[in-house]
Amino acid sequence: MIITAAVTGVGILVSSSASATTAVSAPQKACTFTWFNIDDRDVLTAVSEAKTLAKGEKWVPSMQVLRSGVAQVTGVKLDQPQAAITSLGKRIRQPLAPIGATYPSSGRHGENSFDGAGRYVVYQMAYRLVDADFVVECGGKRLGSGHATSWQPGDAGGTAQCGVKTGDKTRIADLALQLAC
């Protein structure tokens, strides 16, 4: 099922349809975004070196950035490019980081402590990184096409112990272990 949503100055109207478009109001014109080539995945963005620690030892890791990015809309020039990100969020039924937000954030680089002795890795990820192409029409007139990139906002990441199975369904922790251990 595809969701079509109209965002107005007084509220949001959401309805189900078989259409692959999402309508978002723009100044003086109604704009419709049609989304395709949607790629939605978790991405490892930073990883620490592996470090052997004693039980209860604290550690502030140095993170190596593997991938960084910014929430953005490219291609067709829009008066309100955030409308594209908002529309994409409605299309995938998830809130997305606003234009200009960056990843990885600096929020996961603090002190870590561990319950047991072992060799550990700290990692950071962009949760639900979304890249998608779109065509936009405003007031019944096709303006052009573009590309949007964003992700579900918030800090995501964790710690993993070298040589210990993670059970991580996203495989991000496993990838961090492969790179650092």
Secondary structure in CASP SS format (residue, H / E / C, confidence):
PFRMAT SS
TARGET T0000
AUTHOR 0000-0000-0000
METHOD secondary structure of the structure
MODEL  1
M C 1.00
I E 1.00
I E 1.00
T E 1.00
A E 1.00
A E 1.00
V E 1.00
T E 1.00
G C 1.00
V C 1.00
G E 1.00
I E 1.00
L E 1.00
V E 1.00
S E 1.00
S E 1.00
S E 1.00
A C 1.00
S C 1.00
A C 1.00
T E 1.00
T E 1.00
A E 1.00
V E 1.00
S E 1.00
A E 1.00
P C 1.00
Q C 1.00
K E 1.00
A E 1.00
C E 1.00
T E 1.00
F E 1.00
T E 1.00
W E 1.00
F E 1.00
N E 1.00
I E 1.00
D E 1.00
D E 1.00
R E 1.00
D E 1.00
V E 1.00
L E 1.00
T E 1.00
A E 1.00
V E 1.00
S E 1.00
E C 1.00
A C 1.00
K E 1.00
T E 1.00
L E 1.00
A C 1.00
K C 1.00
G C 1.00
E C 1.00
K E 1.00
W E 1.00
V C 1.00
P C 1.00
S C 1.00
M E 1.00
Q E 1.00
V E 1.00
L C 1.00
R C 1.00
S C 1.00
G E 1.00
V E 1.00
A C 1.00
Q E 1.00
V E 1.00
T E 1.00
G E 1.00
V C 1.00
K C 1.00
L C 1.00
D C 1.00
Q C 1.00
P C 1.00
Q H 1.00
A H 1.00
A H 1.00
I H 1.00
T H 1.00
S H 1.00
L H 1.00
G H 1.00
K H 1.00
R H 1.00
I H 1.00
R C 1.00
Q C 1.00
P C 1.00
L C 1.00
A C 1.00
P C 1.00
I C 1.00
G C 1.00
A C 1.00
T E 1.00
Y E 1.00
P C 1.00
S C 1.00
S C 1.00
G C 1.00
R C 1.00
H C 1.00
G C 1.00
E C 1.00
N E 1.00
S E 1.00
F C 1.00
D C 1.00
G C 1.00
A C 1.00
G E 1.00
R E 1.00
Y E 1.00
V E 1.00
V E 1.00
Y E 1.00
Q E 1.00
M E 1.00
A E 1.00
Y E 1.00
R E 1.00
L E 1.00
V E 1.00
D E 1.00
A E 1.00
D E 1.00
F E 1.00
V E 1.00
V E 1.00
E E 1.00
C E 1.00
G C 1.00
G C 1.00
K E 1.00
R E 1.00
L E 1.00
G E 1.00
S E 1.00
G E 1.00
H E 1.00
A E 1.00
T E 1.00
S E 1.00
W C 1.00
Q C 1.00
P C 1.00
G C 1.00
D C 1.00
A E 1.00
G E 1.00
G E 1.00
T E 1.00
A E 1.00
Q E 1.00
C C 1.00
G C 1.00
V C 1.00
K C 1.00
T C 1.00
G C 1.00
D C 1.00
K C 1.00
T C 1.00
R C 1.00
I H 1.00
A H 1.00
D H 1.00
L H 1.00
A H 1.00
L H 1.00
Q H 1.00
L H 1.00
A H 1.00
C C 1.00
END
